[in-house]
Amino acid sequence: MRKLTVILRQHTPLIHFQHYQDNATLRASEVKPQLDRFLLTQLGDGDYETGIERARIKEWLIGDGNHPALNYQMKISPMDDIEMMDTNSPQKRDGKYKMKKSRSHDNHEIISLNPYPAYFANMDADYKNPVEYKKFSMTDYLKMTFIFKNSTNAMVALSNFINDNSQLPKFFLRTNFGTRNSKGFGSFYIAEEDPLYVSPTQLTTYTFSVNAQSMPYKDICRGNEFEILFKVIETFYKSLRSGINEIDRQGNTMFYFKSIAYGYCTNILLKKWDKRKIKETFYNISTTTPEESCDIKDVFGFSTDEQWLSERDSIKKSIAIQVNGHWQQAPAANTTVPTRLQSPLLFKPIYDEDEDVYHIYLIFKEKEVKLEEFLSYRKVHISSREKHRSLIIDLPKEFQLQDFFSYFLDNSHFNINDHVEPQYHTHIYFDILEDIYKQLKNI
């Protein structure tokens, strides 16, 4: 028997669906399938199928071949206590829980919960039901053990392949785990004390740092360091994708930041971006922008439902298909078209104990999420629930995050002082975004 042991460090909480069970932390059943796919893709020089064939020739595979798996076992065990933390704390008034609604199917009252940055799934959950309500799982160090059942030449070669060429650091840098992993939850990385550790700065290009204990970051929200961290990530991501329109209780605009995606769509793709087309079609808000439109926002992540709170509406999206020369909504029974696209931009927070900061590494994953295949469907059908209207809108013919980043990191295209109107320069969001964009431009 041959073993390889690696020490992992957890950097951000894992949103765990089985937090009420013992050892509710990172599980081998979640890691191994993803790691196998990564290793096989690496073996195939970027092509997964080629990697499978090469692994088969090397006698590295196990099983019947329907679901290729590399021939090793994995065990993951925590080396420290596991802390379970609330994701969304209950709202209280006069010391009592505020009730959100009564649920008809079980006559149960649902407690109002405070929102958590970048995580929304718990808001309608039963706080008192551990199966419904999800919690954060957090520990410090975990031991990950690879077990090769024999020491044949094939197994020695497989062990060496996993152990060499920075394979494991590359994998963990590009992978988070659990729910909302693209937004930085469930971040694990090789511990600095482990011989396999490689500094993430050697493996990626774009990064910015957040000190949750100092200005301006500590004032972005009331909460612990993780709430601050995820609020920063959420704010930066909004600045890229949807834009920010922060209003007070009276409806006054406190901070406004027009989406970077809007500028890219308008100036580089020379198209009207999707939000304006939707406003024109559904809400009779006229504009003077060019007629051709483009669904740029969904290249950052596609889901079928989207809330438009400003219009008190919800819109539904689906891939459009061509029938007899006409584009229309794909039937629900059509299971060949995608219904979701995970964001191709992954946030990888790694805590630096020496500097007491989180370094946020920005990882491009277009190939892993199959962005090119998604764009090949060409068009999206969008419908309004309240207005009973629909439209067909084009997807970009192609999209690369590297091109997008090159666009906004060029001062001739984007300068935050000019981009944000002067009356909003005193807002905390401006200070934070100014610092992040400055860090990115200085790389």
N, C-alpha and C positions, 0 to 999 in steps of 0.2 A: 504493500500500500504506500502511496506517495501523497504528501500533503503540501499545500501552499497556504500560508496564513497571512492575511492582510488586515491592518488596523484602519478602521474608518472613523472619521469624526463627523458628528452631526452639526450642521451650522444653522439650520432653520427648522421650525416645527414641521412635523409630518401630520397632515390631516388624516386621521385614522378612522376607518369605518367600523373597526372592531376594538375600540378603545377599552371596552369592558372585559376583554379577554386578557389572560396572562401574557406577558412579553409582547404587548401591542406596540411593536416598533417595526423597523424595516424587515421585510421577510424575504427569504431566499426565493420563494415562489414568484415574487415580483421582480427580483433582480435578475435571476438566471435567464429567463427567456429574452429579456432585452439585451443582456450582455452577450448571449449566444449570437443574436442577430448582428450586434455590433462587431463581434470577433469574426464572424463569417464574412461580413461585408469587407472588413479589413483584409482578410485572407484573399478575397476576390478582387483586391485592388479597387474597391469602391462598388463592386457589383455583388449583390447578395447571392444570386443564383450561381455565379462562378465560384464563389466561396464555398457553397454547398458541395459542388462537384469536386473541388480541390480537397475539402475535408473528407469526403467519401474515399477518395484515392488514398489519402493518408491514414485511413481507418480511425478517424477521430469521432465519428458519429455513432449514436446509439438510437435504437428504436426502428420503426418500420419505414421511416422516411417521409411520412405524411407531414410530420411536424419536426423538421430537423433539429436535433439537440446534440450538443457536444457531450462527449462521454466523461463527465465528471459529476460529482455531487457537490452541493453547496450547503453550508450551514452558516447562519448568522446569529450571533448571540450578543446581547448587551453586556458591556463591561462595567456599567454604572447603573444606578437606579433610573427607572423610567418615570418621568413626570407627566401626568395628564393634566392639560390645561383647557379651560373653556375657550371656545372660539368666539362665541357671541354671548356676552353677559346679559342677564335679564334687565330690562328697564324697570325702575321702581318709582313710585310716587307715594310720598308720605310713608315710606318704609314698606309698602306693599307692592307686589308684582303688578305691572300693568298688563291687562289682557288685550290681546290683539283681535281674537275672533273665537267663536265657538265652532267646532268642526262637526258637521252634521253626521258623518258616518259613525262616529263613536261618542258623540255628545261630550267631547273633551274641549276645555278651554285652552287656547294656545297663548302662551306668554309672549309679550312683545320683547324682542331681543335687540340689543344695540348692534348696528352693522359693524363688520370687521373689514378692514381694507382688503380689496382684491378677492374677497370670498363672500358669496351670497347664498350658498345652498342651504344654510341652517335657518333662514329667516322665517320659514313656514313650518319648521320642525317642532315637535313636542319636546320641550326642554327637559322634561322629566322622564322621557323614554330613551334609554341609552342606545336602542337600535336605530332610532330616528335621528337623534341629536349627535352630531359628530364632534369629537374633541381633538385637540392637538396632542401629539406624542413627541416628547423631547427627552433625549439623553445626551451624554457626552461622547463616549467611545463605544464602538462595536467591533467584535472580532468576526471577520469573514474568512471561512475556511473552505478551500477547494480540496476535494478528496478524489484521488484517482485510484481505482480499485486494484490496479496492478502496476508494475514497473516495466512493462514492455516498451520497446523502442517507440511505438506509436504514442503511448501515454506520456513518456518522457518528453517527446517532441511537442505534444499538446501543452504540457505543463510549461515548457520553456517558451512557447509562443505566447501564452497568457502572461508570463512573467517578464517577457522582454518587450522592448520597443515602446515603452510607456503606454501599453494598451489600457491598463486599468485606470491610470490618471486621465487619459483621453476620454474614456467611457464615462467616468463619474463627473468630469467637467461638463459633458454634453447631456447629462441625464439628471433630472430630479425625479422624485417619486411621490405617489399619492395624488390626491385631488389638487387641482390648480398648480401643478408642478411647473408649468411654463412661466408662472408669475413668481417663482422663487421659493415656493413651499417645498418641503421635503428635500433639502439640499444636503448631500453627503459628499465627502471627498476623502482621499487618502490622507491619513494623519501625518503631520510633519515628522513625527518620530519614526514612521515606517520607512524602511529602505527603498520602497517603490515610489515614495513621494517625489513629485515633480512640481515646481512652482507653476501655478496656473498662468502666470504672465508669459511663460515660455510657450504656451499652447493656444493663446488667443490674442486678439488685437484690441478689442474695445472694452474698456472698463471705466467705472467711476467709483468713488469711495464715499461712504456715508458714516459719519460719526453721530450716533443717536443721542449722545450726551452733550453735544455742543451746538451752537448756533450755526446756520439757521435751522438745522434739521430737527432739533429737539422740540421746536415749537410748532411743528406741522400738525400735531394732534395730541390729545391727552391720552396717554397710554404707555405701555412698557416699550422696551427697545424693539421688540418684534412688530408691534403695531406701528411704530414710527418707520421702521424699515419698509414694511409693506405699503404704508401710505406714500412713502417716497417713490417706490416702484410704480404704484398705481398712478401717481401724478405724472411721472415721466412718461409712462406708457400712453396715458390719455393725450399728452402733448403730441405724441407721434401719430396716434391713430384717429381719435375722435375729436380732439380739441377739448378745451376746458371753458365752462361758463359757470362760474361760482356765484350764486346769488344768496342774499340774506332772506330773512323771513318775510320781508315786505316786498320781495321780488326785485330788489335793486342788484345790479351786477357789481360784484365785489372784485372779480378777477376774470379776465377774458384772454384766452390764448387760442388763436386759430390753428387748427391742426396742421402739422408738418405734412401729413398725407395730402391735405388740400393743396398746399403749395406745389407738391410734387406732381399731383394730378393736373393742376392748371398749367404749370410752367414747363414741365418735362413731357408729360403725356399729351398735353394740349387738349384736355377733355374737361367737361364739367364734372365735379365730383358728386358721388351718389346722394349725399345729404341734401344738396340743392335740388337735384332732380326729384327726390322724394317730396320735398316741401312744395315744389311747383305742382306736382301731379296730385298729391293727396290733400294739401292744405291751401291751395290757391295762392301761394306766396310767390310772386313773380320775381324774376331776376333778369339781368341783362347779360348773363354769361353765355358762352357758345352752346349750341344745341347738343352736340355730341357729348354723351355722359359716360362715366366709367365707375364701376363698383370697386374703388380702391380700398375701402375700409375692410372689406372681407378677406383681403389677402393676408391680413394680420390675424385671422381666425374667423371661421364661419360657423354660425349657429342658426337654427331655423327661426328663433324667436328673438325679437328686439323691442325693448320698451322705449317709447317716445313720451316721456313724462310731460314735457313742455306742451305737447298737443293732446295729452290724456288719451293716448292711443298706443296700440301695440301692432307691430307689423310682423308678417310671417314671410320667410324667405325659403326658396328652394331652387335647386338647379332647374333651368329651363331646357326643354328638349324640342326638337323640330319635328313637326307632324304635318305631312302634306305641304311642306314649304312654309309653314307658320310656326313661330316659337310660342310655346305654352308651358304651363306648369307641369312638371313631371308628376304622374300619378303616384299616390302614396304606395301603391303596390310595386312600383319600380324600384327594386332594391339594388340596381346596378349603379345608380348615381349617388354621390356622397351627400350625406346630410350634415356633416360636420367637417371642419378643418381645424386641427390644433394650430395654435400660433406658431409660425416658423421662427419667431424670436423668443429665445429662452433666457430668463434672468437667472444667473447662478450666483447667489450670495455666498461668500466665504469669509468667515470671521478671522481677522488678523489680531491675535492676542497681543503682540508686541506694540502695535499702533492703536489698539482698541477701536478699530474701525471695521466696517463690512466693505469688502471689495465686491462690487457687483459686476460680474463678467457677462457680456452680451454675446450670446451664442446663436449663430445662424444655422437653422435646421430645415432649410427648404426641401432638401432631398428626403430627410426622414419623414416629414409630414406629407410628402407627395404633393407639393405645391404645383409643380408643373402639370401633373395629371389633373389637378383640380381646375387649373386655368384652361385646360384643353376643352372643358365643357362650354366655355365661351360666354354663356349668358345666365343671368339669375332672374327668377320670377319673384316679384315683391308685391305683397298685398296688404291693405290696411283693414284692420278689423272694424274700426269705427266708421270709416268713410266708404267702405265697400268698393274700393277702387284697386286696380293693380297696374303694374308696369313691368316691362322687360328691360333689363339694363345689362350692358356689356361688362365682362370681366377684362382686365388688362390682358393683352396678348402674351406678355411676359412680365416677370417681376423678380428682381434680385435685391435682397436686403443690402448688399454691398453698394449697389447703385444708389439706393435710397439714402444710405448713410453718407455716401460721398456727396450727395446733393445738399443735405442740410449742414454738413460740416464745412462746406465751402462758404466763406463769408459773403461772397457775392450773391448767394442765394438766401442765406439766413443769418441774421444777426438779431439776437433776442431783444436788444435795446430798441431796435427799429420795429421789430415784429410785434411787440407788446406796447400798447398805447401808454403814454407817460403816467396817466392817472392810476395805473395798476402796478407801477414799479415799487410801491411800498408794501405790496401784499407779500405774505410769506412764500406763496407759490413762486413768485417772481425770483426771490432770493435763491430758492432751492434750484429752480430750473436754470437760472443763470450760472450757478456753480456747477451743475451737472454738465451743461453744454460746454462750459469753459474747460472742464476736465477732459471731455471727449475730444475737443478741438486741439488740446495740447499733447495728445498722444503721438 
